[in-house]
Amino acid sequence: MEAVRAGRWPRGAALLDVGCGAGSNVLYLARQGYRAHGVDLAPGAIAAARARAVAAGLPVDLRAGDALALPYPAGSLDGAIDNGCFHTLPAGRRREYADELARVLRPGAMFLLAWVAREERRPRGPPYRLSVEEVADALEHRFLVHRIELRTSSGRWGLVLDVALLERRTGVQPPRFHY
């Protein structure tokens, strides 16, 4: 909601929620005037999201699909959000995720990513919590990191999250210089 209020994407932009689940964020984006798209690996979650969209009378595009093989043409989306999908991926597949998301986003598109922070100590959430460095290592070859903030989620669990604002690069970032 904060990214929408801050105008991170112009109204009418095509936005993707990666790992959309039952569609709460997709429906919110549609209500705010965006062309909202959602993809989730679970067909049952997509069915629930579709039912909610129909009940709300909201035009949304919801697809069952893999975050590592997104069902969208190259450069067809103006922005994306991911609130809990990325951190579930195996470590060896995270750069592949970055490549695939960069493929469907237009250059300069803004991407908002939230994951359960390493600082979260309670047993709720995923068993392995990614560090900021791990996330940057997986994404920075395709995305410019504008900001990362540590926050407490407003959900019922109140998890400690890292939230990153990233921008799809126009080209691949050169490899890091190692001393």
C-alpha positions as CSV (number, residue, x, y, z in Angstrom):
1,M,0.0,0.0,0.0
2,E,2.8,2.4,0.8
3,A,4.4,1.8,-2.6
4,V,1.1,2.7,-4.3
5,R,0.7,5.8,-2.1
6,A,4.2,6.8,-3.0
7,G,3.5,6.5,-6.7
8,R,6.1,3.9,-7.5
9,W,4.0,2.9,-10.5
10,P,1.7,5.1,-12.6
11,R,-2.0,4.3,-12.5
12,G,-2.9,1.9,-15.2
13,A,0.5,0.2,-15.1
14,A,0.6,-3.6,-15.6
15,L,1.8,-5.0,-12.3
16,L,2.6,-8.6,-11.4
17,D,2.3,-10.2,-8.0
18,V,4.7,-13.2,-8.0
19,G,3.4,-15.9,-5.7
20,C,0.0,-14.2,-5.4
21,G,-1.7,-16.9,-3.3
22,A,-5.4,-16.2,-2.9
23,G,-5.0,-12.8,-4.5
24,S,-5.2,-10.2,-1.7
25,N,-2.5,-7.9,-3.2
26,V,-3.7,-8.5,-6.8
27,L,-7.2,-7.4,-5.8
28,Y,-5.8,-4.3,-3.9
29,L,-3.8,-3.3,-7.0
30,A,-6.9,-3.7,-9.3
31,R,-8.9,-1.5,-6.9
32,Q,-6.2,1.1,-7.1
33,G,-6.5,1.3,-10.9
34,Y,-3.7,-1.0,-12.0
35,R,-3.8,-3.7,-14.6
36,A,-3.2,-6.4,-12.0
37,H,-1.7,-9.8,-12.8
38,G,-1.0,-12.6,-10.4
39,V,0.9,-15.9,-10.7
40,D,1.1,-18.8,-8.2
41,L,2.3,-22.3,-8.4
42,A,-0.8,-23.6,-6.6
43,P,-3.8,-24.0,-8.8
44,G,-6.1,-24.0,-5.8
45,A,-4.7,-20.6,-4.7
46,I,-5.4,-19.3,-8.2
47,A,-9.0,-20.7,-8.1
48,A,-9.6,-18.9,-4.8
49,A,-8.1,-15.7,-6.2
50,R,-10.3,-15.9,-9.2
51,A,-13.4,-16.5,-7.1
52,R,-12.6,-13.5,-5.0
53,A,-12.0,-11.3,-8.1
54,V,-15.3,-12.3,-9.6
55,A,-17.2,-11.7,-6.3
56,A,-15.5,-8.2,-6.1
57,G,-16.2,-7.5,-9.8
58,L,-12.5,-6.8,-10.4
59,P,-10.8,-7.4,-13.8
60,V,-7.5,-9.3,-13.0
61,D,-5.3,-11.7,-14.8
62,L,-4.6,-14.7,-12.6
63,R,-2.5,-17.6,-13.9
64,A,-1.2,-20.9,-12.4
65,G,2.5,-20.9,-13.1
66,D,6.1,-21.1,-11.9
67,A,8.0,-18.1,-10.8
68,L,11.0,-19.5,-12.7
69,A,9.0,-19.7,-16.0
70,L,6.6,-16.8,-15.9
71,P,3.7,-17.0,-18.4
72,Y,4.2,-13.5,-19.7
73,P,5.9,-12.1,-22.8
74,A,9.3,-10.4,-22.5
75,G,9.1,-6.8,-21.4
76,S,5.3,-6.9,-21.0
77,L,5.0,-5.8,-17.4
78,D,5.6,-2.3,-15.8
79,G,6.4,-3.5,-12.2
80,A,6.1,-6.4,-9.8
81,I,5.7,-7.3,-6.1
82,D,6.8,-10.4,-4.3
83,N,5.6,-10.8,-0.7
84,G,6.9,-14.2,0.3
85,C,7.7,-16.2,-2.9
86,F,11.4,-15.5,-3.4
87,H,12.6,-16.7,0.0
88,T,11.0,-20.1,-0.6
89,L,13.3,-20.8,-3.6
90,P,16.3,-23.1,-3.3
91,A,19.5,-21.1,-3.1
92,G,20.7,-22.4,-6.4
93,R,17.6,-21.1,-8.2
94,R,17.5,-17.5,-6.9
95,R,19.6,-16.0,-9.7
96,E,17.3,-17.8,-12.2
97,Y,14.3,-16.1,-10.6
98,A,16.0,-12.7,-11.1
99,D,16.7,-13.5,-14.7
100,E,13.1,-14.6,-15.3
101,L,11.5,-11.7,-13.5
102,A,13.9,-9.3,-15.4
103,R,12.8,-10.9,-18.7
104,V,9.1,-10.0,-18.2
105,L,9.7,-6.5,-16.7
106,R,10.4,-3.6,-18.9
107,P,13.8,-1.8,-18.3
108,G,13.4,0.6,-15.4
109,A,10.4,-1.2,-13.9
110,M,10.2,-1.0,-10.1
111,F,10.0,-4.2,-8.1
112,L,9.0,-4.4,-4.4
113,L,10.3,-7.5,-2.6
114,A,9.5,-8.6,1.0
115,W,11.0,-11.6,2.8
116,V,11.1,-12.8,6.4
117,A,14.3,-11.2,7.8
118,R,17.2,-13.0,9.3
119,E,16.4,-11.0,12.4
120,E,13.1,-12.7,12.9
121,R,13.7,-15.2,15.8
122,R,10.3,-16.7,16.4
123,P,9.5,-20.1,14.8
124,R,6.8,-18.7,12.5
125,G,7.7,-18.3,8.8
126,P,10.3,-20.1,6.8
127,P,12.9,-22.1,8.7
128,Y,15.8,-20.4,6.8
129,R,15.8,-16.6,6.7
130,L,17.8,-14.9,4.0
131,S,20.3,-12.2,4.8
132,V,20.3,-8.9,2.9
133,E,23.6,-10.0,1.3
134,E,22.1,-13.3,0.0
135,V,19.2,-11.4,-1.6
136,A,21.5,-8.8,-3.1
137,D,23.8,-11.5,-4.5
138,A,20.9,-13.2,-6.2
139,L,19.3,-10.1,-7.6
140,E,21.8,-7.3,-8.2
141,H,23.0,-8.5,-11.6
142,R,19.5,-7.7,-12.9
143,F,18.1,-5.2,-10.4
144,L,19.5,-2.0,-9.0
145,V,18.8,-1.9,-5.2
146,H,17.3,1.5,-4.3
147,R,16.5,0.7,-0.6
148,I,16.2,-2.1,1.9
149,E,14.3,-1.5,5.1
150,L,13.7,-3.7,8.2
151,R,10.0,-3.7,9.2
152,T,7.5,-5.5,11.2
153,S,4.6,-6.8,9.1
154,S,1.1,-5.6,9.8
155,G,-0.3,-9.1,9.4
156,R,-1.7,-11.3,12.2
157,W,1.8,-12.8,12.8
158,G,3.7,-9.5,12.9
159,L,6.8,-11.0,11.4
160,V,10.0,-9.0,11.0
161,L,10.6,-8.5,7.3
162,D,13.1,-7.0,5.0
163,V,11.5,-4.9,2.3
164,A,13.5,-3.9,-0.8
165,L,12.7,-1.5,-3.5
166,L,14.5,-2.5,-6.7
167,E,14.7,-1.3,-10.3
168,R,15.0,-3.6,-13.3
169,R,18.4,-2.7,-14.9
170,T,18.7,-1.9,-18.5
171,G,21.6,-4.3,-18.9
172,V,23.4,-7.0,-16.8
173,Q,25.5,-5.7,-14.0
174,P,29.2,-6.4,-14.5
175,P,30.7,-9.0,-12.1
176,R,31.9,-7.8,-8.7
177,F,35.6,-6.9,-8.4
178,H,37.2,-9.3,-5.9
179,Y,40.2,-8.1,-4.0
